[in-house]
Amino acid sequence: MEGKRVGVIGGGQLAWMMGAEAPKLDIELIVQAASQDEPAVSRAKQVVFGEVDDANATAKLANLCDVVTFENEFIDLEALNKLEQDGVRFRPSLSSLAPLLDKYEQRNYLKSIDVPVPKFGLYPTEKSILSDYGFPVVLKARRHGYDGQGTFIIKNSQDLEWLTKTVPVSELLVEEFIPFAKELGIIAARNGRETAVYPVTETFQQNQVCHYTITPADVTESVAQEVETIARKILDKLGVIGVFGIEFFLTADNRVLVNEIAPRTHNSGHYTLDACDTSQFAMQLQAVTGMALGSTALKTAGAVMVNLLGYEESESDYQEKRDRISAIPHSFLHWYGKTSRPGRKLGHVTVLLNREQLTATRSIISQIETIWYAKDH
């Protein structure tokens, strides 16, 4: 056991959900948050105020706890290295995060350990984009992209011309567009002695933002096994202590390609809060404190998770819509307490499924989305 006081860099909903699990494990959660309004502030034992990349705030955080973990990867790695040299214990370690924070470097690292990824490179010229990739092609910000921000699917020369006038394209990762059959995700945890892997999940994106997930994914046993094997390999090669979310493309001919790695808990694993023996948030706390890892087994035949995304600028808490969604049998709604803006994750709902309902997932998702996105009159 590496201590009962865990610091989290970041005060958003991921740290908020960790905060609900901490007391059950007799752990004190101390959060570095940018403002009083961040969700995790209400569940933290103590709060240090500062932006995620504020290493001075992290130094104060470290003085209050035994181990420091992360809610997101938008950190100042160089500044944190100085703290690690002074004895601050980061989990995952900074060396395991270093190859992942820049998407181009992440791709190179995965290629170096023989993990399958899409064809990729740095932005060359329009001519070489056409000859090397063709249209459509995907361009991504190398740092700080999330929820579709910083990802551009370029369909033609006009799109590319617009992009070159909008952002510094020399700083973008270029990768082939994968006409995938499914997008998959998996949550995996490692404490240094053992690795725990959750079921494979199917994720559904719109405008590069996850709208919902279905677990377990409807894939062959061999595909599920390959996804798990890749996840274990990545965590072992990096020497990870903590929880990672890994996203995959599954092609029509059943090839599995890694899309991205999130070195933390992940939206694709939110279903674990209500559908699994151990949630990904409890698992992260167990891993970073050196505890034995809990069971990743599903408590039910399956689960759907639907993100409740902002669709307007508003201070509303949408109580009437939340009540209607909560009335759906076997549903669990988690509301983060954030103000609404288009595309922002305001909450999520998980519905547990029995075996007969596994074929009715789309109708359950449609029911939730119809309630949530219906215009009020």
N, C-alpha and C positions, 0 to 999 in steps of 0.2 A: 504494500500500500504506500503510495507516494504522497499522501496528505489528503486531508478532507476539505481544504479550501482551494477551490478552482476558480481561476480568473478567466473571463471570456472577453476577447477583443471584439467588440461589436455589441450593439444593444437592440437589434431587430427581433423579428419573430422567431428566428432560429434559437437565439439565446433565451427568448421568452419561453419557448417550449422546453428548453433545457432546464429553465428555472422551475418548471412544474415537476420535473423528475428529481431534482437535486435533494429535496427534503426526504424523499422515500429512500435515498441511498445514504442519508445522514451526511450530506455534502453541503457546504456553504458555497453559494455562487456569488461571485463578485464580478461586476460588469464594467467594462469601459464603454461608455455610451456618448454619442455626440450631443444629445440634449435630453432634457427631462421628459420629452414627449415620446421617446423611443419605447417600444413595448416591454423590453426586458427590465426596464427600470423598476416597474411595479413588482417584480418577482425576485429582485436581487437583494442579498443581505446588505451589500454595500455597493456604491456606484462611484466610479472615477470618471469625470467628464473629460472627453477629448475625442477627436476624430479617430477613425480606425488607423490612420497612418501617423498618428501623433505618438512618437516613441517616448516623449517625456511623460505623457499620460500612462503609457504602458509600464514605464519604470515605477510609477506610483502604484499601479495595479499589482505589479510583481511583488512589491513590498508587503502587500496585504494577503498574499496567497502562496500556496505551495507549488502550484503548477499553472501554466497559462496555456489556454487553447484558443481556437479561432472560430468566429462566426462566419467570416468571409475572408477572401484572399487578397483584399486590396490594401495590403500592408506595405510598410517601408522596410524591406528585407535587410538592407544595409544597416539601417539604424538599429534594428532589432538584433543583428549579429553582435553589436557591441554589448547589448544587455546579456546575450547568451554567454559571451566571454566572461562577463562578470558573475555568472552563476545562475542566471534566470533559466528555469526549466520550461522550455516550450514543448508542447505535445499537440500535433506532430512537431518533430524537430525542424529547425530551419533548413537543415541540409536535405530533408525529405521534401520540403516545399519548394526549394530553389529551382528545380527543373520544370516546375509546373506553372509558375505565376505568369509567364509569358507564353502565349499560345503557340508561337512558332518554336520556342525552345521545348515546350511540352511535346509537340509533334516529333521533334528530333529525338527527344529522349525515348519516346515510345518506339520509334523506329529502331533505335540502338539496342533495345532489349527484345526486338523481334515481335512486337505487338502490332497487329494489322491496323493501319490507319488509311484514310483517303490520301490520294496524291496531293502534295502540298508544296508551297514555296513562298518566297517573298515577292511582292509586286514588282514585275519587271517592266514591260511596256505593253501597250494595247496590242501591238503586233504579236508579241510572244504569248500573251494571254490567249489570243485566237488560235495560235499554232499549238500551244502546249495544253490548253484546257478546253477551248471552245465555249460557247454559251449553252445553257446557263453556267455561271461560275460563282463561287462563294468567296467573298472577301470579309475578313474579320479584323477588328481591333485586337492587337496583341495583348493589351492589358485592359482591365476595368470594364469589360463587356459583360452584361447580364440581362436576362429577360428580354432578349432580342436587341438590346441596345448595342451598337457596335458591330452588328452582323448585317451584311448586305448581300442579297441574292441578285446577281446582275444577269439580266436576261438578254441584253443586246448592247450594241455600241452606244446607243443614246443613254441607257442607264449608266454605262461606264463613264461617259463624258460628264454626266451630272455628278457622279461620285468624285471624279478627279477635281471638280470645282468646289466640292463640299468639304472633303476631308483630305488630309495629307496621305495620299495613297501609298507613298513610300514606306509608311509605318504599318501597313496592313499585311496580314497573312492571307495568302491565296490558296484555295483548295478546290479540288474537283467537286462538282455538284453530284451527290449520290442520290439517284432515284430509288430511294429505299422502299422496301415493302412494309417495314415497321421501324419505329424508334423504341429502343429498349433502355432500361436503366437498372442498376443494381446498387445496393448499399452494402458495403463491406467494412468490417472493423478488425483491428489488430491491436493487441496489447503487448506484443513482444514475445509472448509465449504461445499464443493461439490466435487463429483467425476465424471470424464468424461472418457468414455470408447470408444475406436475406434472399427471399425468392426473387426471380427475375420479374420485372414490372414492364408493362407496355405504357409508353407515354405518348400523349397527343398534343402537338404544338400547333399554334396558329400565330402567324407573324413572329415566329421564333419564341413565343411565350407558351409555357405549359398550361393547358386548360384542364386536363384531367389525366388520371392514370388508372390502369386496370391491373390488378394483381390476383393470381399469377398471370403472367403473359401467356397468350395462346401461341406457344412455340414448341417445336419438337424437343424431346429430351436431349438430343445431341447439341442443339443450339443452346439450351439452358446450361448444359454442362460446359460448353465452350466459353460462354459469358462468365460463369463462375471461375473457371480456370484462369482466364485472363485477369479477372479482378484479384484473385489470390497472387498471381505472378506480379502484378503491379505493386501491391502492398508489400510483398516480401522483398522485391528488388529495391524499393525505396526505403525499407526499414521503417514503415509507418507505425506510429503509435497514435491511434485515433480512429475516426470514421471518415470514409471517403464515399462520395457518390460518383458513379461512372456511367456515362451515357454512351450508347452504341447505336449504330445503324445496322439493320438486318436487310440484306439485299434480296431480290427476288430469287436468286439462286442459293440462298441460305448462307452467304458469306457474312461474317460478323466483323465489323470495323469499329474501333473506338472513335467516338466523336469528341468528347471532352471529359476531363476529370475535374471534379470539384473536391478540393482537399478538406472536406467538412461535411456536416449533415446537409441534406439536399431535399429539395421540393419533391422529388420522385419517391422519397422515403417517408413522407408525412403519414401515409396510411399505417405505418408501424405503430403510431401512438395508440391506435384503437384495435388494430387487427392482429398484432403480434404479441408474443409473450413478453418481449423486451422491445421498447421503442428505440429508434436510432439515437434519440437524445439521451436516454439512460445508458445506451451502449457507449456513446462517446465519453460520458462521465466515468463509466467503468473502465474503459480503455486507458484514458489519460491518467487515472489514479492507480493503475496497476491491479485493479480488481479482476476477478474471473469474469469472463464475458457471459452474458445471459443467453437464453435460447432465442433464436431468430424464427421459430416456428409460427406459422399462422394459427390463430385461435378459431378460425372459421374457414369455410371453403374458399372464400375470396373476398376482395374488397375493391370498391371504386373510391377514388379521391377526386374531388372537383374543387379547383381553385375558384374562390370568389373574387373576381378581378374588378377593380374600379372601372366604371364606364362614364364617369362625370366628375367634375370638380365639386366636392361637397363635404360638409362637416357631418352629414347624417350618419347615424349608426345602423340604419336599415333594419330596425327591430322587427317590423312586420314581416319582411321577407325572411329574416332569420328564423322567426317563429314558424313560418310555413315550412321551411326546409327542415327544421328540427322535428317537425311532426312526421316526417318520413320514417317508417319503421327501421330500427337498427342504425339510425344515423347519429353521427357525433360531429357537432359543429364547433370549430375553433375560430374565435373572432379576435383579431390582433389589436384592435383599438386604434387604428390609424385613420387619418383623414383620407378621403377618396380623391384619386385622380386617375384618368384613363390608363388602364393597364397595370395599376398598382395592385399587388396581392394584399387584400384586406382581410382575408380569412380563408379557411378551407373546410370542406365537409367530407367525412368518410362514411360510407355506407357498407356495413358488413353483409356478406351474401352467403346464403346456404347453397348447396350444390345445385338445386333446381334453378336458382336465380343467376347462375353463371352465364346463361345464354340471354339474360335480360339486361345486361349491363348498360347497353345504349339507351334503353328506355328510361332507366333510373337516372342516367346522366342528363338526358333530355329534360326530364321532369325538374331536376335541380336548376338547370340553366334557364329553362322557361320561367321559373319563379324569379330567379335572380335578375335576369336581364330584361324582364318585362318592364315597360315604361309605366310609371305611376301617373294616374290621371287625377 
